[in-house]
Structure formats: structure tokens, C-alpha cells
Amino acid sequence: MKAQLEDLSLRKLSFPNNNVLRLLFGERDQHIKLIEKMQKVKISVRGNHISLSGESLDVDLTEKLLVQLYSLIEKGYPVFSTDIDFALRILTENRSTHLEDIFLDRVFISSKKRIITPKSIAQKQYIDAIRKYDMVFGIGPAGTGKTYLAMAMAVAYLMDKKVNRIVLTRPALEAGEKLGFLPGDLADKINPYLRPLYDALYDMMDFDKAMDLTTKGIIEVAPLAFMRGRTLNDSIVILDEAQNTTSEQMKMFLTRLGFGSKAIITGDVTQTDLPSDKTSGLIEVEGILRHTPAISFIYFTEIDVVRHPLVQDIIRAYNHTDRKKTKSTET
């Protein structure tokens, strides 16, 4: 019992600005209730004074969270419930992280007036890598923002006139040999595989603006097969779902890069749709280019998932099952 008592901690905090504090607490103290639920810490509020009680490690982390969120709000960042979840994940992963370095790194303001910023350490590394390197691989599970942030960076570069064109591509491999049996012309058959790229694009800019730029060829959305034989200059080129490229397709794509261009390649090596006798170009390229100084590989995990919290749990459960299968195979 004595050891348990020694692990408990009581901490008192004071914040000078009641208006900022009100935003920190959230409507009807919903943010405070959320933090209590996630951290198993009791938070008592009296005026602009806060008392924290619970296990020492949880109290320490909650103090860091509240102090840094308060500072973010002071600087004009609108904190929502989802931000608290992201912030807590970040600090749990690395308690020395400064949330301002991540949440105040504005990537782009979408057509819906929403500020797009990284929401995890890996996302921040990804954004920094895109700025620094001309070729970046973003590898990890679905829902980690790989394609979305790549699109945001591409549109930002186009609007700032740092590039003249955006090229968005992905393999239509999921259809295999069945494309010929689908109704319509080639565009009708391929369009469903490009739809996620269009969705992300329309979230970044007004629909009419996007259509105008697409019509003019300033933004191009095309299947990977259409990249063959081209040289792409002064462009940001995004290859999505790269785990479904063959070795030959990956090499073909990477060698399209021209002067003044950047390439962003995204994929999830655990979800390839290739036939069992085909090697994924994304898996192969890791071994070939990982140590090339001018190329960056950024890896995402379930911690970086920015979809429904259940997605994080699902990915973690599948990873656990895969590890068990691997161990049983080895034995």
C-alpha cells in the first residue's frame, strides 16, 4: 500500500488568461473530461487554478499536455477534441516534443478554410522531408495522412508558384486483367481507381478551380501506365498506392523525374494486391534506395492514424496477428 501511495502525485497549475483557459477546457468542460478519461487523472478546476491528481507519470504527462495546449491557444491555434487526442499520442511517444513545432507548422489552408497541419511526429518528419528532399517515400498503414499531406504540400507549392504542375498517379492494378470486362471507355474503367486522388484534391481547393486547372493540364490525374516515356519537369509528382507497383513500374516511375521536380511515393506494404509471384516495387525499392542520401524514407505506424480511433485499434490487432503468424512459421 505504501508503494502505491508513493506513486500518486498532486500537482497545482495556474493560468493567467481566463479566456484562453475557457477554450482549453472546451464547451461544458468536454476537453477536461476527455483528458481525464484518456489519462486516468482527476482534474479539479477553481477559477484559473487547476489541480491534478493521479499516478505520477500520468500527472506529469497531463501537466505537459495542458501547459502546451494553453500556449497553442494563446498563439491562435483552435484546439478541438481531436487535437487533444493527437497531442496526447505525440507526448506519449516522446515527452520532450514541443507541440508548437508540429501544430503550428501550417502546410496549407483548404478551400473549406481549414488549416492543414501535421498531427503526429511522423507527419511532421514527412512534411519536413518533402521540403528538404526531391524524392520522399511515405510508408505506413491506411489513415495516417500520407496521401492527404502530400496533396496539401503539392497544392501549396503550386499556389506559391514553386512548381508549374501537379501530377497525381496510382496503379490500376486492383482490377488485374478484368479492366476489359468493365463497362465504358478506358477513362470510365480507370476512374474508380483514381477517385481517392480526386477526393483529396477537391478537399484542398474549390471544385471549379480544380476542374479548371485539370482541364488546362496544370493538374493531371492519370493511371501509372500513362507515365511511361515522359519526363516531368517543374512538377510535384505523387504516386499513391505504390505497394501495387511491380518492380518494372516502380523503376519506370522513379526515372520520370525531371529538373525542378519532386516525387512523393506513398503506400502500405502490408496491403499489396499483386499476384503472389510478383514482388512489390515499393518493398523492393526500400532495399535499393534506402541509403541514398538525397532520398528520404518516412515510416508511419498506427500511432499516426488520423481516422476514427477504431482504425488505430484494428491496425494494431492485425499487426499483432501478423507477428504471431511469423513466429509460428519460423518455429
Salt bridges, closest charged atoms under 4 A:
ASP60 OD1 - ARG11 NH2 2.70
GLU63 OE1 - ARG11 NH1 2.44
ASP83 OD1 - LYS119 NZ 2.96
ASP85 OD2 - ARG89 NH2 3.07
GLU100 OE2 - LYS75 NZ 3.18
ASP105 OD2 - LYS124 NZ 2.57
ASP105 OD1 - ARG131 NH2 2.68
ASP128 OD1 - LYS124 NZ 3.32
ASP128 OD1 - ARG131 NH1 3.28
ASP134 OD1 - LYS262 NZ 3.65
ASP203 OD1 - LYS112 NZ 2.75
ASP203 OD2 - ARG114 NH2 3.15
ASP212 OD2 - LYS216 NZ 3.24
GLU220 OE1 - ARG165 NH1 3.98
GLU220 OE2 - ARG230 NH1 2.77
ASP240 OD2 - ARG170 NE 3.88
GLU241 OE2 - ARG170 NH2 3.12
GLU286 OE1 - ARG290 NH2 3.63
GLU302 OE2 - ARG316 NE 3.86
ASP313 OD1 - ARG316 NH1 3.21
